[in-house]
Amino acid sequence: MLDFVKNIYQQRHLRDLLHASREKCIANWDDIKTIGLIFVVGNEEQWNLINRFITSVKKQGKQIHIIGFHPKDYKIDYIFTHTETTICHEKEDFNFFGLPKAGLAENFTDRHFDLLIDATEQPCLFGKIISASSNTDLRVGYTNIDNPDEGNMDMYDLTIQGNDKLDFNDYIEQIVKYLTMIKK
């Protein structure tokens, strides 16, 4: 019963965030200057993939800020080397309803991004809440067409579809490919 009430509250909060008006704009990859990335903390190999993407983007003259969800039962055995990183620890950084505590994610969500990439596996309330509350021109998310339990995906302006778990490299390549095709 308690989980049911929490779920209703979370969905209402998400719906309220989605009703906020914002300017949407899609730009060519070369014109994008600021990027936000949402991820779930995983193993060191996953972090290395994310770090390579960060390095590549910075070499292109783009700024990137990242925010990660650290599940309570996952032990981190490496160091996050990117200085513009916010980590939200499930154990202590979330309220009773499973939402980030006030003041925690605002360092990320108050920034303006030309592009926001949600690299979380759906359903992931954290990824959706951060995406919906971020100040961004274009929100991108991943949807697994074989997973009927992803829930509401309306917070994304562009969804990359796949039929398996999210493969970070392939996902990023698809985003860059489609945004490179944009002509203005």
Secondary structure, 3 states (H helix, E strand, C coil): CHHHHHHHHHHHHHHHHHCCCCCCCCCCHHHCCEEEEEEECCCHHHHHHHHHHHHHHHHCCCEEEEEEEECCCCCCCCCCCCCCEEEEECCCCECCCCCECCCCCHHHHCCEECEEEECCCCCCHHHHHHHHHCEECCEEEEEECCCCCCCCCCCCCEEEEECCCCCHHHHHHHHHHHHHCCCC
